[in-house]
Amino acid sequence: MEIRELLSSYDYPGDDIPIIRGSALHAMNGTQPEIGEESIKALIAAVDEYIPTPARAVDQPFLMPVEDVFSISGRGTV
């Protein structure tokens, strides 16, 4: 099964999603730059273009969710 068909079968826009071929191993080793370093640069460019930057409320106070709380004797709650 082709990758684009597989993406479409899971309700992703298979015809519109950019697919970048490359090798992180070749990028790390500095061999075959056309599938190593150049493909990593192409991947970063595609991610920057395809995935929008989320809107952030920079004029409001910073809120960070707390997932869990631990009580440590002698130290308090962290």
PDB file with SEQRES, HELIX, SHEET and CRYST1 records, atoms N, CA, C and O in Angstrom:
SEQRES   1 A   78  MET GLU ILE ARG GLU LEU LEU SER SER TYR ASP TYR PRO          
SEQRES   2 A   78  GLY ASP ASP ILE PRO ILE ILE ARG GLY SER ALA LEU HIS          
SEQRES   3 A   78  ALA MET ASN GLY THR GLN PRO GLU ILE GLY GLU GLU SER          
SEQRES   4 A   78  ILE LYS ALA LEU ILE ALA ALA VAL ASP GLU TYR ILE PRO          
SEQRES   5 A   78  THR PRO ALA ARG ALA VAL ASP GLN PRO PHE LEU MET PRO          
SEQRES   6 A   78  VAL GLU ASP VAL PHE SER ILE SER GLY ARG GLY THR VAL          
HELIX    1 AA1 ILE A    3  SER A    9  1                                   7    
HELIX    2 AA2 ALA A   24  ASN A   29  1                                   6    
HELIX    3 AA3 GLU A   37  TYR A   50  1                                  14    
SHEET    1 AA1 2 SER A  71  ILE A  72  0                                        
SHEET    2 AA1 2 GLY A  76  THR A  77 -1                                        
CRYST1    1.000    1.000    1.000  90.00  90.00  90.00 P 1           1          
ATOM      1  N   MET A   1       0.846  -1.169   0.000  1.00  0.00           N  
ATOM      2  CA  MET A   1       0.000   0.000   0.000  1.00  0.00           C  
ATOM      3  C   MET A   1       0.897   1.240   0.000  1.00  0.00           C  
ATOM      4  O   MET A   1       1.890   1.299   0.724  1.00  0.00           O  
ATOM      5  N   GLU A   2       0.541   2.204  -0.803  1.00  0.00           N  
ATOM      6  CA  GLU A   2       1.291   3.447  -0.883  1.00  0.00           C  
ATOM      7  C   GLU A   2       1.063   4.292   0.369  1.00  0.00           C  
ATOM      8  O   GLU A   2       0.014   4.196   1.007  1.00  0.00           O  
ATOM      9  N   ILE A   3       2.020   5.095   0.706  1.00  0.00           N  
ATOM     10  CA  ILE A   3       1.938   5.909   1.923  1.00  0.00           C  
ATOM     11  C   ILE A   3       0.775   6.886   1.848  1.00  0.00           C  
ATOM     12  O   ILE A   3       0.044   7.050   2.824  1.00  0.00           O  
ATOM     13  N   ARG A   4       0.596   7.535   0.705  1.00  0.00           N  
ATOM     14  CA  ARG A   4      -0.496   8.506   0.576  1.00  0.00           C  
ATOM     15  C   ARG A   4      -1.861   7.829   0.698  1.00  0.00           C  
ATOM     16  O   ARG A   4      -2.781   8.396   1.288  1.00  0.00           O  
ATOM     17  N   GLU A   5      -1.999   6.628   0.149  1.00  0.00           N  
ATOM     18  CA  GLU A   5      -3.255   5.879   0.281  1.00  0.00           C  
ATOM     19  C   GLU A   5      -3.492   5.489   1.733  1.00  0.00           C  
ATOM     20  O   GLU A   5      -4.622   5.549   2.217  1.00  0.00           O  
ATOM     21  N   LEU A   6      -2.439   5.093   2.425  1.00  0.00           N  
ATOM     22  CA  LEU A   6      -2.558   4.718   3.830  1.00  0.00           C  
ATOM     23  C   LEU A   6      -2.990   5.918   4.671  1.00  0.00           C  
ATOM     24  O   LEU A   6      -3.860   5.785   5.532  1.00  0.00           O  
ATOM     25  N   LEU A   7      -2.395   7.082   4.433  1.00  0.00           N  
ATOM     26  CA  LEU A   7      -2.797   8.284   5.158  1.00  0.00           C  
ATOM     27  C   LEU A   7      -4.255   8.623   4.885  1.00  0.00           C  
ATOM     28  O   LEU A   7      -4.999   8.979   5.800  1.00  0.00           O  
ATOM     29  N   SER A   8      -4.660   8.512   3.630  1.00  0.00           N  
ATOM     30  CA  SER A   8      -6.052   8.813   3.270  1.00  0.00           C  
ATOM     31  C   SER A   8      -7.018   7.835   3.919  1.00  0.00           C  
ATOM     32  O   SER A   8      -8.136   8.215   4.268  1.00  0.00           O  
ATOM     33  N   SER A   9      -6.608   6.585   4.086  1.00  0.00           N  
ATOM     34  CA  SER A   9      -7.498   5.597   4.702  1.00  0.00           C  
ATOM     35  C   SER A   9      -7.735   5.890   6.185  1.00  0.00           C  
ATOM     36  O   SER A   9      -8.718   5.420   6.758  1.00  0.00           O  
ATOM     37  N   TYR A  10      -6.839   6.667   6.812  1.00  0.00           N  
ATOM     38  CA  TYR A  10      -7.009   7.070   8.210  1.00  0.00           C  
ATOM     39  C   TYR A  10      -7.524   8.503   8.332  1.00  0.00           C  
ATOM     40  O   TYR A  10      -7.352   9.138   9.372  1.00  0.00           O  
ATOM     41  N   ASP A  11      -8.144   9.006   7.289  1.00  0.00           N  
ATOM     42  CA  ASP A  11      -8.766  10.337   7.250  1.00  0.00           C  
ATOM     43  C   ASP A  11      -7.774  11.489   7.372  1.00  0.00           C  
ATOM     44  O   ASP A  11      -8.141  12.571   7.830  1.00  0.00           O  
ATOM     45  N   TYR A  12      -6.530  11.274   6.971  1.00  0.00           N  
ATOM     46  CA  TYR A  12      -5.573  12.367   6.841  1.00  0.00           C  
ATOM     47  C   TYR A  12      -5.583  12.813   5.384  1.00  0.00           C  
ATOM     48  O   TYR A  12      -5.886  12.005   4.507  1.00  0.00           O  
ATOM     49  N   PRO A  13      -5.261  14.071   5.100  1.00  0.00           N  
ATOM     50  CA  PRO A  13      -5.233  14.514   3.701  1.00  0.00           C  
ATOM     51  C   PRO A  13      -3.981  13.987   2.992  1.00  0.00           C  
ATOM     52  O   PRO A  13      -2.999  14.713   2.834  1.00  0.00           O  
ATOM     53  N   GLY A  14      -4.022  12.741   2.574  1.00  0.00           N  
ATOM     54  CA  GLY A  14      -2.865  12.069   1.999  1.00  0.00           C  
ATOM     55  C   GLY A  14      -2.304  12.732   0.765  1.00  0.00           C  
ATOM     56  O   GLY A  14      -1.102  12.644   0.513  1.00  0.00           O  
ATOM     57  N   ASP A  15      -3.155  13.404  -0.025  1.00  0.00           N  
ATOM     58  CA  ASP A  15      -2.677  14.053  -1.241  1.00  0.00           C  
ATOM     59  C   ASP A  15      -2.011  15.391  -0.955  1.00  0.00           C  
ATOM     60  O   ASP A  15      -1.284  15.906  -1.805  1.00  0.00           O  
ATOM     61  N   ASP A  16      -2.241  15.961   0.217  1.00  0.00           N  
ATOM     62  CA  ASP A  16      -1.726  17.291   0.528  1.00  0.00           C  
ATOM     63  C   ASP A  16      -0.533  17.283   1.479  1.00  0.00           C  
ATOM     64  O   ASP A  16       0.202  18.268   1.548  1.00  0.00           O  
ATOM     65  N   ILE A  17      -0.328  16.198   2.207  1.00  0.00           N  
ATOM     66  CA  ILE A  17       0.744  16.140   3.207  1.00  0.00           C  
ATOM     67  C   ILE A  17       2.095  15.976   2.510  1.00  0.00           C  
ATOM     68  O   ILE A  17       2.255  15.086   1.674  1.00  0.00           O  
ATOM     69  N   PRO A  18       3.067  16.828   2.848  1.00  0.00           N  
ATOM     70  CA  PRO A  18       4.392  16.665   2.239  1.00  0.00           C  
ATOM     71  C   PRO A  18       5.101  15.432   2.806  1.00  0.00           C  
ATOM     72  O   PRO A  18       5.058  15.175   4.009  1.00  0.00           O  
ATOM     73  N   ILE A  19       5.746  14.684   1.926  1.00  0.00           N  
ATOM     74  CA  ILE A  19       6.513  13.504   2.338  1.00  0.00           C  
ATOM     75  C   ILE A  19       7.966  13.754   1.962  1.00  0.00           C  
ATOM     76  O   ILE A  19       8.285  13.997   0.798  1.00  0.00           O  
ATOM     77  N   ILE A  20       8.837  13.693   2.950  1.00  0.00           N  
ATOM     78  CA  ILE A  20      10.262  13.962   2.760  1.00  0.00           C  
ATOM     79  C   ILE A  20      11.027  12.669   3.023  1.00  0.00           C  
ATOM     80  O   ILE A  20      10.910  12.080   4.097  1.00  0.00           O  
ATOM     81  N   ARG A  21      11.806  12.233   2.041  1.00  0.00           N  
ATOM     82  CA  ARG A  21      12.633  11.044   2.209  1.00  0.00           C  
ATOM     83  C   ARG A  21      14.019  11.456   2.671  1.00  0.00           C  
ATOM     84  O   ARG A  21      14.576  12.439   2.180  1.00  0.00           O  
ATOM     85  N   GLY A  22      14.578  10.706   3.617  1.00  0.00           N  
ATOM     86  CA  GLY A  22      15.912  11.025   4.083  1.00  0.00           C  
ATOM     87  C   GLY A  22      16.411  10.027   5.107  1.00  0.00           C  
ATOM     88  O   GLY A  22      15.721   9.070   5.457  1.00  0.00           O  
ATOM     89  N   SER A  23      17.617  10.266   5.576  1.00  0.00           N  
ATOM     90  CA  SER A  23      18.251   9.378   6.539  1.00  0.00           C  
ATOM     91  C   SER A  23      18.940  10.202   7.622  1.00  0.00           C  
ATOM     92  O   SER A  23      19.877  10.949   7.340  1.00  0.00           O  
ATOM     93  N   ALA A  24      18.474  10.063   8.857  1.00  0.00           N  
ATOM     94  CA  ALA A  24      19.119  10.748   9.976  1.00  0.00           C  
ATOM     95  C   ALA A  24      20.515  10.175  10.217  1.00  0.00           C  
ATOM     96  O   ALA A  24      21.418  10.898  10.639  1.00  0.00           O  
ATOM     97  N   LEU A  25      20.693   8.886   9.951  1.00  0.00           N  
ATOM     98  CA  LEU A  25      22.003   8.261  10.136  1.00  0.00           C  
ATOM     99  C   LEU A  25      23.031   8.885   9.198  1.00  0.00           C  
ATOM    100  O   LEU A  25      24.149   9.188   9.613  1.00  0.00           O  
ATOM    101  N   HIS A  26      22.654   9.079   7.927  1.00  0.00           N  
ATOM    102  CA  HIS A  26      23.579   9.714   6.983  1.00  0.00           C  
ATOM    103  C   HIS A  26      23.830  11.171   7.360  1.00  0.00           C  
ATOM    104  O   HIS A  26      24.931  11.681   7.154  1.00  0.00           O  
ATOM    105  N   ALA A  27      22.825  11.842   7.908  1.00  0.00           N  
ATOM    106  CA  ALA A  27      23.015  13.226   8.351  1.00  0.00           C  
ATOM    107  C   ALA A  27      23.991  13.277   9.522  1.00  0.00           C  
ATOM    108  O   ALA A  27      24.842  14.165   9.575  1.00  0.00           O  
ATOM    109  N   MET A  28      23.880  12.341  10.458  1.00  0.00           N  
ATOM    110  CA  MET A  28      24.779  12.311  11.620  1.00  0.00           C  
ATOM    111  C   MET A  28      26.213  11.959  11.213  1.00  0.00           C  
ATOM    112  O   MET A  28      27.174  12.524  11.735  1.00  0.00           O  
ATOM    113  N   ASN A  29      26.342  11.016  10.272  1.00  0.00           N  
ATOM    114  CA  ASN A  29      27.671  10.573   9.855  1.00  0.00           C  
ATOM    115  C   ASN A  29      28.300  11.491   8.814  1.00  0.00           C  
ATOM    116  O   ASN A  29      29.498  11.388   8.549  1.00  0.00           O  
ATOM    117  N   GLY A  30      27.512  12.389   8.217  1.00  0.00           N  
ATOM    118  CA  GLY A  30      28.028  13.284   7.193  1.00  0.00           C  
ATOM    119  C   GLY A  30      28.261  12.611   5.858  1.00  0.00           C  
ATOM    120  O   GLY A  30      29.038  13.107   5.042  1.00  0.00           O  
ATOM    121  N   THR A  31      27.596  11.482   5.620  1.00  0.00           N  
ATOM    122  CA  THR A  31      27.721  10.780   4.345  1.00  0.00           C  
ATOM    123  C   THR A  31      26.457  10.987   3.526  1.00  0.00           C  
ATOM    124  O   THR A  31      25.380  11.197   4.083  1.00  0.00           O  
ATOM    125  N   GLN A  32      26.582  10.930   2.232  1.00  0.00           N  
ATOM    126  CA  GLN A  32      25.473  11.093   1.286  1.00  0.00           C  
ATOM    127  C   GLN A  32      24.603  12.296   1.663  1.00  0.00           C  
ATOM    128  O   GLN A  32      23.459  12.119   2.083  1.00  0.00           O  
ATOM    129  N   PRO A  33      25.123  13.500   1.519  1.00  0.00           N  
ATOM    130  CA  PRO A  33      24.388  14.691   1.969  1.00  0.00           C  
ATOM    131  C   PRO A  33      23.042  14.889   1.282  1.00  0.00           C  
ATOM    132  O   PRO A  33      22.168  15.555   1.837  1.00  0.00           O  
ATOM    133  N   GLU A  34      22.853  14.326   0.085  1.00  0.00           N  
ATOM    134  CA  GLU A  34      21.562  14.508  -0.598  1.00  0.00           C  
ATOM    135  C   GLU A  34      20.413  13.820   0.132  1.00  0.00           C  
ATOM    136  O   GLU A  34      19.275  14.284   0.054  1.00  0.00           O  
ATOM    137  N   ILE A  35      20.686  12.720   0.842  1.00  0.00           N  
ATOM    138  CA  ILE A  35      19.627  12.090   1.640  1.00  0.00           C  
ATOM    139  C   ILE A  35      19.863  12.278   3.137  1.00  0.00           C  
ATOM    140  O   ILE A  35      19.063  11.836   3.961  1.00  0.00           O  
ATOM    141  N   GLY A  36      20.957  12.931   3.476  1.00  0.00           N  
ATOM    142  CA  GLY A  36      21.269  13.191   4.879  1.00  0.00           C  
ATOM    143  C   GLY A  36      20.934  14.611   5.270  1.00  0.00           C  
ATOM    144  O   GLY A  36      19.795  14.917   5.621  1.00  0.00           O  
ATOM    145  N   GLU A  37      21.928  15.479   5.210  1.00  0.00           N  
ATOM    146  CA  GLU A  37      21.765  16.865   5.661  1.00  0.00           C  
ATOM    147  C   GLU A  37      20.700  17.616   4.873  1.00  0.00           C  
ATOM    148  O   GLU A  37      19.890  18.340   5.453  1.00  0.00           O  
ATOM    149  N   GLU A  38      20.698  17.448   3.561  1.00  0.00           N  
ATOM    150  CA  GLU A  38      19.742  18.185   2.725  1.00  0.00           C  
ATOM    151  C   GLU A  38      18.302  17.762   3.006  1.00  0.00           C  
ATOM    152  O   GLU A  38      17.394  18.593   2.973  1.00  0.00           O  
ATOM    153  N   SER A  39      18.087  16.473   3.283  1.00  0.00           N  
ATOM    154  CA  SER A  39      16.724  16.022   3.576  1.00  0.00           C  
ATOM    155  C   SER A  39      16.256  16.523   4.941  1.00  0.00           C  
ATOM    156  O   SER A  39      15.068  16.783   5.129  1.00  0.00           O  
ATOM    157  N   ILE A  40      17.180  16.660   5.895  1.00  0.00           N  
ATOM    158  CA  ILE A  40      16.813  17.217   7.203  1.00  0.00           C  
ATOM    159  C   ILE A  40      16.412  18.683   7.045  1.00  0.00           C  
ATOM    160  O   ILE A  40      15.436  19.128   7.648  1.00  0.00           O  
ATOM    161  N   LYS A  41      17.161  19.431   6.238  1.00  0.00           N  
ATOM    162  CA  LYS A  41      16.807  20.826   5.969  1.00  0.00           C  
ATOM    163  C   LYS A  41      15.453  20.921   5.272  1.00  0.00           C  
ATOM    164  O   LYS A  41      14.649  21.798   5.586  1.00  0.00           O  
ATOM    165  N   ALA A  42      15.201  20.012   4.320  1.00  0.00           N  
ATOM    166  CA  ALA A  42      13.911  20.001   3.624  1.00  0.00           C  
ATOM    167  C   ALA A  42      12.781  19.646   4.584  1.00  0.00           C  
ATOM    168  O   ALA A  42      11.684  20.196   4.479  1.00  0.00           O  
ATOM    169  N   LEU A  43      13.038  18.734   5.517  1.00  0.00           N  
ATOM    170  CA  LEU A  43      12.033  18.355   6.509  1.00  0.00           C  
ATOM    171  C   LEU A  43      11.687  19.536   7.413  1.00  0.00           C  
ATOM    172  O   LEU A  43      10.513  19.787   7.684  1.00  0.00           O  
ATOM    173  N   ILE A  44      12.692  20.251   7.874  1.00  0.00           N  
ATOM    174  CA  ILE A  44      12.447  21.416   8.734  1.00  0.00           C  
ATOM    175  C   ILE A  44      11.657  22.476   7.981  1.00  0.00           C  
ATOM    176  O   ILE A  44      10.739  23.078   8.539  1.00  0.00           O  
ATOM    177  N   ALA A  45      12.007  22.710   6.715  1.00  0.00           N  
ATOM    178  CA  ALA A  45      11.281  23.696   5.911  1.00  0.00           C  
ATOM    179  C   ALA A  45       9.833  23.268   5.704  1.00  0.00           C  
ATOM    180  O   ALA A  45       8.929  24.101   5.765  1.00  0.00           O  
ATOM    181  N   ALA A  46       9.599  21.968   5.457  1.00  0.00           N  
ATOM    182  CA  ALA A  46       8.235  21.475   5.257  1.00  0.00           C  
ATOM    183  C   ALA A  46       7.415  21.580   6.536  1.00  0.00           C  
ATOM    184  O   ALA A  46       6.238  21.936   6.486  1.00  0.00           O  
ATOM    185  N   VAL A  47       8.017  21.279   7.672  1.00  0.00           N  
ATOM    186  CA  VAL A  47       7.305  21.391   8.953  1.00  0.00           C  
ATOM    187  C   VAL A  47       6.957  22.848   9.234  1.00  0.00           C  
ATOM    188  O   VAL A  47       5.844  23.150   9.663  1.00  0.00           O  
ATOM    189  N   ASP A  48       7.911  23.755   8.994  1.00  0.00           N  
ATOM    190  CA  ASP A  48       7.659  25.182   9.213  1.00  0.00           C  
ATOM    191  C   ASP A  48       6.540  25.698   8.316  1.00  0.00           C  
ATOM    192  O   ASP A  48       5.757  26.555   8.725  1.00  0.00           O  
ATOM    193  N   GLU A  49       6.466  25.179   7.098  1.00  0.00           N  
ATOM    194  CA  GLU A  49       5.448  25.644   6.151  1.00  0.00           C  
ATOM    195  C   GLU A  49       4.090  24.990   6.398  1.00  0.00           C  
ATOM    196  O   GLU A  49       3.060  25.655   6.292  1.00  0.00           O  
ATOM    197  N   TYR A  50       4.075  23.710   6.723  1.00  0.00           N  
ATOM    198  CA  TYR A  50       2.822  22.955   6.793  1.00  0.00           C  
ATOM    199  C   TYR A  50       2.110  23.095   8.136  1.00  0.00           C  
ATOM    200  O   TYR A  50       0.882  23.175   8.172  1.00  0.00           O  
ATOM    201  N   ILE A  51       2.858  23.125   9.241  1.00  0.00           N  
ATOM    202  CA  ILE A  51       2.251  23.185  10.573  1.00  0.00           C  
ATOM    203  C   ILE A  51       2.199  24.643  11.018  1.00  0.00           C  
ATOM    204  O   ILE A  51       3.245  25.277  11.156  1.00  0.00           O  
ATOM    205  N   PRO A  52       1.007  25.184  11.242  1.00  0.00           N  
ATOM    206  CA  PRO A  52       0.910  26.594  11.640  1.00  0.00           C  
ATOM    207  C   PRO A  52       1.385  26.801  13.082  1.00  0.00           C  
ATOM    208  O   PRO A  52       1.266  25.916  13.929  1.00  0.00           O  
ATOM    209  N   THR A  53       1.918  27.978  13.328  1.00  0.00           N  
ATOM    210  CA  THR A  53       2.328  28.346  14.681  1.00  0.00           C  
ATOM    211  C   THR A  53       1.078  28.641  15.499  1.00  0.00           C  
ATOM    212  O   THR A  53       0.245  29.436  15.064  1.00  0.00           O  
ATOM    213  N   PRO A  54       0.921  28.028  16.667  1.00  0.00           N  
ATOM    214  CA  PRO A  54      -0.293  28.263  17.456  1.00  0.00           C  
ATOM    215  C   PRO A  54      -0.357  29.698  17.975  1.00  0.00           C  
ATOM    216  O   PRO A  54       0.663  30.320  18.273  1.00  0.00           O  
ATOM    217  N   ALA A  55      -1.572  30.195  18.071  1.00  0.00           N  
ATOM    218  CA  ALA A  55      -1.772  31.542  18.617  1.00  0.00           C  
ATOM    219  C   ALA A  55      -1.544  31.501  20.121  1.00  0.00           C  
ATOM    220  O   ALA A  55      -2.074  30.636  20.819  1.00  0.00           O  
ATOM    221  N   ARG A  56      -0.762  32.430  20.601  1.00  0.00           N  
ATOM    222  CA  ARG A  56      -0.444  32.474  22.026  1.00  0.00           C  
ATOM    223  C   ARG A  56      -0.845  33.826  22.596  1.00  0.00           C  
ATOM    224  O   ARG A  56      -0.658  34.867  21.966  1.00  0.00           O  
ATOM    225  N   ALA A  57      -1.394  33.787  23.789  1.00  0.00           N  
ATOM    226  CA  ALA A  57      -1.788  35.022  24.465  1.00  0.00           C  
ATOM    227  C   ALA A  57      -0.593  35.539  25.252  1.00  0.00           C  
ATOM    228  O   ALA A  57      -0.417  35.194  26.420  1.00  0.00           O  
ATOM    229  N   VAL A  58       0.225  36.364  24.614  1.00  0.00           N  
ATOM    230  CA  VAL A  58       1.440  36.856  25.264  1.00  0.00           C  
ATOM    231  C   VAL A  58       1.158  38.022  26.210  1.00  0.00           C  
ATOM    232  O   VAL A  58       2.026  38.403  26.995  1.00  0.00           O  
ATOM    233  N   ASP A  59      -0.044  38.591  26.143  1.00  0.00           N  
ATOM    234  CA  ASP A  59      -0.382  39.713  27.011  1.00  0.00           C  
ATOM    235  C   ASP A  59      -1.062  39.272  28.302  1.00  0.00           C  
ATOM    236  O   ASP A  59      -1.458  40.110  29.112  1.00  0.00           O  
ATOM    237  N   GLN A  60      -1.200  37.965  28.499  1.00  0.00           N  
ATOM    238  CA  GLN A  60      -1.834  37.431  29.700  1.00  0.00           C  
ATOM    239  C   GLN A  60      -0.799  36.690  30.541  1.00  0.00           C  
ATOM    240  O   GLN A  60       0.274  36.355  30.040  1.00  0.00           O  
ATOM    241  N   PRO A  61      -1.108  36.428  31.823  1.00  0.00           N  
ATOM    242  CA  PRO A  61      -0.153  35.713  32.682  1.00  0.00           C  
ATOM    243  C   PRO A  61       0.117  34.296  32.171  1.00  0.00           C  
ATOM    244  O   PRO A  61      -0.744  33.661  31.561  1.00  0.00           O  
ATOM    245  N   PHE A  62       1.318  33.828  32.433  1.00  0.00           N  
ATOM    246  CA  PHE A  62       1.714  32.478  32.051  1.00  0.00           C  
ATOM    247  C   PHE A  62       1.000  31.460  32.932  1.00  0.00           C  
ATOM    248  O   PHE A  62       1.011  31.584  34.157  1.00  0.00           O  
ATOM    249  N   LEU A  63       0.385  30.465  32.325  1.00  0.00           N  
ATOM    250  CA  LEU A  63      -0.279  29.390  33.063  1.00  0.00           C  
ATOM    251  C   LEU A  63       0.376  28.071  32.689  1.00  0.00           C  
ATOM    252  O   LEU A  63       0.502  27.741  31.509  1.00  0.00           O  
ATOM    253  N   MET A  64       0.793  27.316  33.705  1.00  0.00           N  
ATOM    254  CA  MET A  64       1.398  26.017  33.462  1.00  0.00           C  
ATOM    255  C   MET A  64       0.584  24.965  34.197  1.00  0.00           C  
ATOM    256  O   MET A  64       0.393  25.076  35.409  1.00  0.00           O  
ATOM    257  N   PRO A  65       0.098  23.944  33.492  1.00  0.00           N  
ATOM    258  CA  PRO A  65      -0.686  22.913  34.171  1.00  0.00           C  
ATOM    259  C   PRO A  65       0.190  22.065  35.095  1.00  0.00           C  
ATOM    260  O   PRO A  65       1.347  21.785  34.781  1.00  0.00           O  
ATOM    261  N   VAL A  66      -0.368  21.664  36.228  1.00  0.00           N  
ATOM    262  CA  VAL A  66       0.322  20.808  37.189  1.00  0.00           C  
ATOM    263  C   VAL A  66      -0.296  19.424  37.089  1.00  0.00           C  
ATOM    264  O   VAL A  66      -1.494  19.253  37.317  1.00  0.00           O  
ATOM    265  N   GLU A  67       0.517  18.441  36.748  1.00  0.00           N  
ATOM    266  CA  GLU A  67       0.012  17.090  36.555  1.00  0.00           C  
ATOM    267  C   GLU A  67      -0.069  16.308  37.857  1.00  0.00           C  
ATOM    268  O   GLU A  67      -1.003  15.532  38.058  1.00  0.00           O  
ATOM    269  N   ASP A  68       0.901  16.504  38.742  1.00  0.00           N  
ATOM    270  CA  ASP A  68       0.928  15.718  39.969  1.00  0.00           C  
ATOM    271  C   ASP A  68       1.601  16.530  41.075  1.00  0.00           C  
ATOM    272  O   ASP A  68       2.395  17.429  40.798  1.00  0.00           O  
ATOM    273  N   VAL A  69       1.282  16.210  42.314  1.00  0.00           N  
ATOM    274  CA  VAL A  69       1.831  16.897  43.480  1.00  0.00           C  
ATOM    275  C   VAL A  69       2.416  15.844  44.407  1.00  0.00           C  
ATOM    276  O   VAL A  69       1.802  14.804  44.645  1.00  0.00           O  
ATOM    277  N   PHE A  70       3.617  16.121  44.933  1.00  0.00           N  
ATOM    278  CA  PHE A  70       4.279  15.197  45.844  1.00  0.00           C  
ATOM    279  C   PHE A  70       4.545  15.897  47.169  1.00  0.00           C  
ATOM    280  O   PHE A  70       4.981  17.048  47.191  1.00  0.00           O  
ATOM    281  N   SER A  71       4.284  15.211  48.265  1.00  0.00           N  
ATOM    282  CA  SER A  71       4.599  15.734  49.596  1.00  0.00           C  
ATOM    283  C   SER A  71       5.851  15.036  50.098  1.00  0.00           C  
ATOM    284  O   SER A  71       5.870  13.817  50.270  1.00  0.00           O  
ATOM    285  N   ILE A  72       6.898  15.823  50.332  1.00  0.00           N  
ATOM    286  CA  ILE A  72       8.169  15.288  50.804  1.00  0.00           C  
ATOM    287  C   ILE A  72       8.365  15.780  52.232  1.00  0.00           C  
ATOM    288  O   ILE A  72       8.389  16.986  52.480  1.00  0.00           O  
ATOM    289  N   SER A  73       8.505  14.845  53.170  1.00  0.00           N  
ATOM    290  CA  SER A  73       8.655  15.239  54.572  1.00  0.00           C  
ATOM    291  C   SER A  73       9.948  16.030  54.749  1.00  0.00           C  
ATOM    292  O   SER A  73      11.006  15.645  54.251  1.00  0.00           O  
ATOM    293  N   GLY A  74       9.837  17.131  55.463  1.00  0.00           N  
ATOM    294  CA  GLY A  74      10.985  17.989  55.685  1.00  0.00           C  
ATOM    295  C   GLY A  74      11.178  19.032  54.601  1.00  0.00           C  
ATOM    296  O   GLY A  74      11.916  19.996  54.803  1.00  0.00           O  
ATOM    297  N   ARG A  75      10.531  18.862  53.452  1.00  0.00           N  
ATOM    298  CA  ARG A  75      10.686  19.800  52.341  1.00  0.00           C  
ATOM    299  C   ARG A  75       9.379  20.493  51.981  1.00  0.00           C  
ATOM    300  O   ARG A  75       9.397  21.619  51.484  1.00  0.00           O  
ATOM    301  N   GLY A  76       8.256  19.846  52.220  1.00  0.00           N  
ATOM    302  CA  GLY A  76       6.962  20.419  51.861  1.00  0.00           C  
ATOM    303  C   GLY A  76       6.390  19.770  50.613  1.00  0.00           C  
ATOM    304  O   GLY A  76       6.757  18.657  50.238  1.00  0.00           O  
ATOM    305  N   THR A  77       5.508  20.479  50.003  1.00  0.00           N  
ATOM    306  CA  THR A  77       4.846  19.962  48.807  1.00  0.00           C  
ATOM    307  C   THR A  77       5.529  20.505  47.564  1.00  0.00           C  
ATOM    308  O   THR A  77       5.744  21.712  47.446  1.00  0.00           O  
ATOM    309  N   VAL A  78       5.865  19.637  46.657  1.00  0.00           N  
ATOM    310  CA  VAL A  78       6.494  20.035  45.390  1.00  0.00           C  
ATOM    311  C   VAL A  78       5.690  19.510  44.225  1.00  0.00           C  
ATOM    312  O   VAL A  78       6.054  19.737  43.071  1.00  0.00           O  
TER     313      VAL A  78                                                      
END                                                                             
